[in-house]
């Protein structure tokens, strides 16, 4: 099962969250579960900092096994966050909590196109064209930004109650698909029913790949069925080698011009389709304009013959797309033909017209009987590559492993027989498995003096960026770091350090039970505005040997009436007597917090039970919570 678009972020029957994270990074308060799939769960949540409803899509913890996944996830999420278009679901934020990656998106009340098709079967021509025009607008915008979706399907198209269509998971299909497993335990990339031929062959996706998928979606919306059916292997083979049935033969109500648009979108060669979704959208818009989408136009549409459809290589003209210089070149072609150089010049002309697209099934050399062409499996996951090779009668064997700076771990880094080579049926193709880029483990520098922390990061060949408090000089100790300690990252990755100013550490000397001692705390400042994030670092010490890691520290921000408005917890990983750790807590102050004085308090639990405070010094104790310091919330406080 592909993750991308699994129930999207749509409003469905709620499933209450039980025994799961109820707030992500102390900012996104989970309200209810609204969807789930094999790889992820989707929640409706409240952004306590901005006071708005959002959708949080969280990857299931058991699937975060790829050491390069977080790097890829953050990169693709950043790409998606840069897309701002009314037909693309907005990405607001992304990160990880308790090592669980999540992405925060616009919450879209409504249904996805898959649900709409299941409820209604084929849509009206007006509705199908309107939805696909909007999809083309959103996807075309992303194409102009240099992004390809790669997993477009009805489940990834959300429909609001007002009819607005929005494409979800843009930019994430690559990150999530490369790490996704289907129900059979095989790694997948995309969804076979909507595969373009180049995807089925394991080639890189291009904008025309999305065009093919939109063509399938439009075909299904108009006819109520897919052009190709069967198991995944059979469907992938049909995408590669079989011509799809014409839409007008499946549903005679499909008008002539619309059937032409679908036929062009579903051509095998990417260069014969619409170049981008925007170009396909222009064709659909022109069809809609000419037909005016009224019932009389739909009723009068007659079935068309195969001869009426454009042949491969022809184009449906919507606007002038060919450069004027081509006319001059065509004139020269007539002269060159006299010299017998037409084949050579025609090749040059094709290169001028369009970039060459490498697509193994369309190689021009003739195959001998019993031969097949070796597909390009570099970049595929192992099981995906094996399926692709076996689907055309070839076998695969692993001949080695190697690090690769660009290809993720567990994907194919190289193959022993070059892609496109003709070989006999049954030939064994050797592959080299990528171990991904060389990774380093991020050291824990929380609590270290800045200068010492910088030296430690340089020793690991990591780049750092220092953030200090507003109005202060960042010269103290490290309060927080991102990515967190223990994360696996590539060398030269950026580590962001949050550093205190010249404010020193405040001694505490409180004790919980017989084992846990709070030595001191460090706080950036004493006043915050609503929506700010309060950062406090606690220094803990084991007063006696600890045999099991059962202790958890929790920091609370409390109103004068005892109401907790923000809190954060973390485990205390200490074992030896005298061992100390720096424990940073980030508390998001709600945007709705009223001005006034609050209390910052800390408590410790053992196996879920509050641990009594056995020594508090002169500090206030309230219900097993130790008061550290008063905190002022003020709209005028510096952020």
MILOPA-624239 format. One record per residue (C-alpha): residue in one letter; x, y, z. Coordinates in steps of 0.2 Angstrom, whole numbers, plus 5000, padded with zeros to 4 digits. Each point is the difference from the previous one (the first is absolute). Last residue first. Example, Ala and Ser with C-alpha at 12.3 -4.5 7.8 and 13.67 -1.06 7.14 Angstrom:
s506849955036
a499449835003
// end
This chain:
x504951865106
x500150155011
x498650025013
x498750134995
x498549885000
x500549945018
x500249845008
x501150015015
x500849845007
x500349975019
x501549885004
x500349825005
x498549945009
x500249815004
x498549894996
x499549865012
x498350085003
x500750175002
x501850035007
x500750185002
x501950025001
x501050035015
x500949834999
x498949874992
x500749845007
x498949835000
x498950054985
x498849854997
x500149914984
x498450004990
x499549834992
x500249964982
x501549885002
x500850135011
x499450184998
x501050165002
x499250185002
x500550174994
x499150175002
x500150164990
x498750125008
x498950134991
x499850195001
x498850094989
x499550034982
x498749874994
x500549854990
x499149984983
x501549984990
x500549865011
x501750005007
x501049864992
x501149915013
x501849944994
x500949905013
x501949975001
x500849865011
x501850025003
x500749845008
x501049965015
x500849835007
x500450015018
x499449825004
x499949914983
x498449964991
x499350164992
x498850024985
x498650115007
x498549984988
x499250164993
x498450105004
x499350174994
x498650105007
x498950154995
x498450095007
x499949915016
x498650075011
x500650025018
x499050165004
x501550114998
x500349934983
x501349854997
x501449974988
x500549825003
x501649914998
x500049815000
x501549885004
x499849814998
x500949875010
x499949814995
x501749984993
x500549845011
x501449965012
x500350185006
x501650025010
x499850145013
x499950204999
x499749994982
x500250184993
x498850114991
x500450174991
x498450084994
x500050104984
x498550124997
x499350064983
x498350094999
x499350014983
x499050164996
x498250004994
x499450115014
x501550125004
x501449955012
x500850075016
x501349925011
x501549974988
x501049874992
x499949885015
x501449895007
x499649875014
x501049935015
x500549845009
x498449905000
x500449845009
x499149834997
x500549855010
x499249995017
x498350074997
x500050164990
x501450135006
x500250184998
x501750094998
x499450154990
x501450104993
x499650134987
x501149994984
x500750164993
x499250134990
x501450054987
x498949954986
x499449824997
x500349904984
x498849924988
x501149894989
x499549964982
x500949854992
x500350014981
x500649854991
x501850004995
x500149815002
x498349914997
x498849985015
x499649875012
x499150075015
x500849955017
x499850185008
x498550104993
x500050084982
x499950135006
x500950065016
x499450075017
x500650105015
x501950014995
x501050115012
x500450185001
x500550124986
x498550044990
x499950195004
x498350055005
x498650114994
x499049864993
x500749835005
x501449924990
x500149894985
x501649924994
x500349914984
x501149854999
x500849894986
x500549825004
x501649924996
x499949905016
x501550095008
x499250164994
x498549965011
x501149975015
x500950164998
x498450104998
x499449925017
x501650055009
x499850184994
x498150015005
x500249935017
x499249835001
x498349975008
x499349924984
x501549944990
x499449824996
x500949944985
x499049984983
x500449824993
x501050014984
x499449934983
x500949954984
x498850014986
x498849864997
x500549825002
x499549974982
x499849834993
x501049944985
x499049904987
x500449854989
x498849964986
x499649824996
x499449964982
x498449904999
x499550074983
x501550044990
x500850185001
x499850164991
x500950145009
x498850155004
x500750025018
x501849945002
x500349835007
x500949995017
x498850125009
x500450145012
x499350095015
x498449905003
x499150065015
x500249945018
x500850165006
x499650164990
x500850044983
x500950175001
x501749985009
x500149824996
x500849875012
x500349834993
x499349825001
x500349854989
x499449874987
x498249995004
x499149894987
x498650034988
x499049904987
x499350054984
x498349954992
x499250174997
x499050005016
x501549935009
x501150154997
x498650125006
x499649895015
x501949995005
x500250194999
x498550025011
x500749885013
x501750085000
x499450185001
x500250104984
x501450134998
x500849904986
x498849884992
x500250064982
x499249874989
x500949864991
x499349984983
x499249834995
x500549864988
x499149844995
x500050054982
x501350134996
x499650185005
x500150144987
x500850165006
x498850145003
x499950015018
x498250035006
x499949885015
x501650085007
x499450185002
x501350135000
x499250174996
x500950114988
x499750185003
x498750074988
x499950094983
x501950034998
x500449815003
x498649964987
x500850124988
x501749925002
x499349834997
x499150064984
x501650074994
x500949835001
x498549914992
x499850134986
x501850014994
x499749934983
x500750164992
x498350044992
x499249985018
x501250145006
x499050134989
x498349945007
x500750005018
x500650184998
x498250054999
x499549905015
x501450095009
x499350164996
x498349955006
x500949935016
x500650185003
x498350065004
x500049895016
x498549875001
x498850035014
x498650104991
x498449985010
x498749865002
x500649894986
x499649815004
x501649924994
x500549864988
x501549895004
x498949855003
x498450004990
x498750125004
x498349935003
x498750004986
x500749844993
x499549915015
x498250054997
x499050125011
x498549985010
x498850144999
x499850155012
x498350074999
x499549965018
x501650095006
x499750154990
x498250015005
x500449985019
x501150155000
x501949995002
x500350164990
x500649884986
x501350134994
x500550075016
x500149835009
x501149934986
x501150155001
x500249985018
x500449814998
x501450044988
x500750145011
x500049885014
x501049884990
x501350134997
x500050055018
x500249815005
x501750014990
x500749934983
x498349944994
x500449834994
x501149944985
x501650045009
x499549885015
x499949864988
x498649875004
x498550124996
x498850025014
x499850195000
x499750004981
x498649885001
x499250105014
x500050164990
x499349914985
x498649935010
x499650175006
x499950064982
x498849864995
x498850025014
x499949865013
x498149945000
x500649844992
x500849945016
x501249864998
x500250024982
x500150195002
x501449985013
x501149914987
x500749835007
x501850025006
x501449944988
x501049865007
x501949995003
x500650105015
x498450045009
x499549824996
x501549935009
x499750115015
x498249945001
x500649824999
x501350025014
x498750095011
x498649884998
x498750024987
x499250154992
x500450144987
x499050144993
x499250035018
x498250015003
x498650125003
x500050074982
x500350185002
x500850015017
x501149854995
x500650084984
x500350165009
x501149915013
x500949904987
x500450164990
x500550095016
x501349855003
x500650024982
x500350195003
x500949975016
x501349894990
x500050144987
x500850115014
x501449885002
x500349845010
x501649914999
x500049824992
x499549845009
x499149934985
x498350015008
x500450185004
x500550034982
x498349924994
x499050125012
x499449925015
x498250045005
x499449825004
x501849965006
x500050135015
x501650095002
x501749935006
x499849835009
x501049905013
x499349835002
x499349935016
x498549924992
x498950145007
x501050134992
x501550085007
x500550184999
x501850085002
x500250064983
x498250044999
x500150125015
x501450104994
x499550004981
x498150025004
x500450155012
x500250144987
x498150024998
x499149915014
x498350074996
x499250074984
x498650115003
x498350014991
x498750145004
x498349944998
x499250105014
x499949855011
x501949984998
x500749864989
x501749935005
x501049924986
x501449885006
x498849855002
x499550024982
x501749974994
x501650104997
x501649915006
x501550084991
x499750185006
x501350084989
x500950165006
x501050134990
x499050165006
x499150004983
x499549825003
x499350055017
x498950134991
x499549874987
x499549885015
x498850135007
x499250064984
x499949824993
x499149955015
x498850144998
x499749964982
x499849815006
x498650055012
x499150114987
x500149864987
x499349875011
x498650115006
x499450064983
x500249834992
x498949935014
x500949885012
x500149814998
x499649905015
x499150115013
x500549945017
x501649914996
x500550144988
x499850135013
x500949905013
x501549994988
x499950184996
x500350045019
x498650075011
x499750175009
x500850105013
x501850054996
x501250025014
x501650094994
x501549905004
x501249955014
x501349874996
x500649865012
x501549905003
x500049895016
x501750015009
x499150045016
x499350154991
x500650044982
x499950154988
x498950084988
x499050164998
x498750104990
x499749894984
x498650074989
x498949884991
x500250054982
x498650074989
x500050175007
x501950014997
x501550045012
x501449874998
x501550035010
x499449895014
x500049854988
x501950034996
x500350015019
x499149845003
x501149914986
x501650055009
x499349965017
x499549834995
x501649974990
x501150045016
x498849905011
x500149854989
x501949994999
x500149865014
x498549914992
x499149915015
x498650125003
x498649884996
x499749945018
x499650185006
x498550024988
x500250164991
x499050155006
x498850104989
x499450155011
x498550104993
x499750175006
x498750105010
x500650185005
x500550085016
x501750064994
x501149935014
x498749875006
x499949924982
x498549895003
x500049834992
x499149894988
x501049854999
x500749894986
x500949835003
x501449944989
x500849854991
x498649874998
x498750125000
x499050115012
x498750135001
x499150135010
x500849985017
x499350125013
x500550165009
x501949995000
x500850165008
x501350074988
x501250105010
x501049915013
x501049914987
x498549904995
x498649995012
x499049855005
x501349864995
x499149845001
x499149895013
x498350034992
x499650134986
x498250004996
x499549944983
x499050144991
x498849964986
x500750094985
x500650184997
x501550004988
x501950015003
x500549874987
x499149835002
x501749924995
x500650144988
x501849944999
x500249855010
x500149874986
x499349835004
// end
